[in-house]
Amino acid sequence: MYFVYMLRCADKTIYTGITKDIEKRIARHNAGKASKYTRARLPVEIIYWERSEDRSAASKREAQIKKMPRKDKMKLVIG
């Protein structure tokens, strides 16, 4: 199982990614070891996540979310 997740960075931007272990991945982001983007915008906090059956589905969903305008991303967060 994979997770698609969104993080709010210190500068209020939103980062979207996928992972198998969400807790470990968030810890790596906050340690500055996950991505160059979040490393420059610490700390980060998780604001949204959803499960995906496999990596292919997670990657497709990640791409969909990344293409969304910020207001649509926030609609996902709010529910």
Secondary structure, DSSP 4 states (H G I P E B T S, - for coil): -EEEEEEE-TTS-EEEEEES-HHHHHHHHHTT-S-HHHHTT---EEEEEEEESSHHHHHHHHHHHHHS-HHHHHHHHH-
